[in-house]
Amino acid sequence: MAKYEIEPYKDPEEGRSYEREEAYLRAKKKLDKLVGFYWHLAVYLVVNTVLIIIIGVNRDDGVFWDFGTFATALFWGIGLAFHFLGVFGPDFFFGKNWEDRKIKEYMNQDRKDMTKFE
């Protein structure tokens, strides 16, 4: 049996060995998390819509706006919110560009205020 020698992956343009593969794997992992969240959201919407319709149709007392009607949607929604935070994290609210955007916003507002009185 002949010896097989596997050469490491090298990008001819960059000269680095595994950095592109690692970047691809990180991106793939993020994408898998994102797809998982969107599937969770879709199932949440479908199941809770069906449950609310079924409960609303079958209520004998006619009280639709009751806590029991929306309890599943509420508590599952809390779990969905935690899933959202797990996928998007605090970067959703205060991302890397958040400070830059706020600084530009304040500078534009100051510029408008300065030119308003001229």
Secondary structure, DSSP 4 states (H G I P E B T S, - for coil): -----PPPP--TTT--SSHHHHHHHHHHHHHHHHHHHHHHHHHHHHHHHHHHHHHHHH-SS---SSHHHHHHHHHHHHHHHHHHHHHHGGGGTS-TTHHHHHHHHHHHHHHHHHHHT-
